[in-house]
Amino acid sequence: MSTSDCLFCKIVSGEVPAKIVRESERTVAFRDINPQAPTHVLVIPREHHPNAAALAAADPALLGEVLTEAHRVAVDEGIADSGYRLVFNTGAQAGQTIFHVHVHVLGGRDLNWPPG
């Protein structure tokens, strides 16, 4: 897939709208369109990298910035103290559907598994 076909690259460029909650020089954070928790925000690098492993190999410092921004989202959303989950899906069999690295920030409810 070329970056011109990438949904998240289109969000970064402003071509596709998103509910942006944070931006930094090298990252963008926006609400997931199909939330799995009361807080469900995606944090992506502005640069296109297909998955977390590729980003870690190409630019470990940028991967660190993505994680730092994920924590800042948790603070901004008021879930940092109660707890939150960070999820990277890497590869189709792991559930990755958009091949631009992104971390899911999930919280606002009990995420323990199994429930109860």
Secondary structure, 3 states (H helix, E strand, C coil): CCHHHCHHHHHHHCCCCCCEEEECCCEEEEECCCCCCCEEEEEEECCCCCCHHHHHHHCHHHHHHHHHHHHHHHHHCCCCCCCEEEECCCCHHHCCCCCCCCEEEEECCCCCCCCC
